[in-house]
Amino acid sequence: MKIIISPAKKMKRDTDTLPYHGLPVFLNRAEQLKTYIRSLTYQEAKNLWKCNDRIAELNFERFAGMELEQNLTPALLAYEGIQYQYMAPAVFEDQSWEYVRNHLCILSGFYGVLKSFDGVVPYRLEMQARIQMGQYRNLYDYWGRDIFQEVYREADLVLNLASREYSRCLSEHLTLPDTFLTCRFGELKDGKVVEKGTQVKMARGEMVRFLAGNCVENKEEIKEFHGLGYQYAEEFSDKNTYVFLKQKRDD
C-alpha cells in the first residue's frame, strides 16, 4: 500500500533534525522547471504563483539561487502546512519513520513525487499553475502519466489523502478503480456529508500519524481511525471511499 498526500505552500529548510536520504526520482524534470521559472520576469512569476509581493519576492529569490543538490531537507520535514502540523513527523518514533519511508508519497507540482526522506529545497509551484513551457500549458500536461506510474510501480493499493488538485494526477489515469481508496472527513448535515477545508487537512495529518504509529498494512485497519473525534461511517462508505464523520460531543 502507498499513501499519497499533498504538499504545503509554506516550506522551511531544516538540515539539522534528520539527514536526508536520496534525491527525488524526477530531479531532472525539476531542473527543467527550475530553468523555466528562472526565465520568467518577476511579474510573470508572481502571476504564475498567484500570491502577494512578499511571497513572490521570497520565492523569486529562492529560484534565482536554487541548487537542487545542496542544503537539502528531508521532504516530510520541509513542509509546514496544517496537515504536516497535525502529522507531527518531528516527534515520530523509529517505527513510524520506517513506515512512512516505505509507504508515503508526497505529490508535488515541482518534484512530481517525493519519498519522505528525499532531499528537497523550498520552492513554490502548485499543481494547478498554468505554465507556458514548450508544448505544455499546465503541470498536468507536463507530468502526464509519470506520477501515476511511479506511485503504482510498487503498489497494489493507493490510499488517497491528497486534495483533488493533486489526486487528479493519479485518478485520471486509473484503469482499475478498486486500487484507489479515498478517505473523506466530514460532518453530517441534513443527511449529507459536508467537508470543511481546514478540518479535512487536520484529519489527513492525524490519519497519517495513525497509520504510521500502528504500521497499518490493510484496508480494514484503516477503519479503526478515531483521531480528532472522527469515526468510520459504513453507511456512507463504499469499496473505493471510506467516510469518517466527526462525532458530536454530548454537552
Order of alpha helices (4+ residues) and beta strands (2+ residues): beta-alpha-alpha-alpha-beta-alpha-alpha-alpha-beta-beta-beta-alpha-alpha-beta-alpha-beta-beta-alpha-alpha-beta-beta
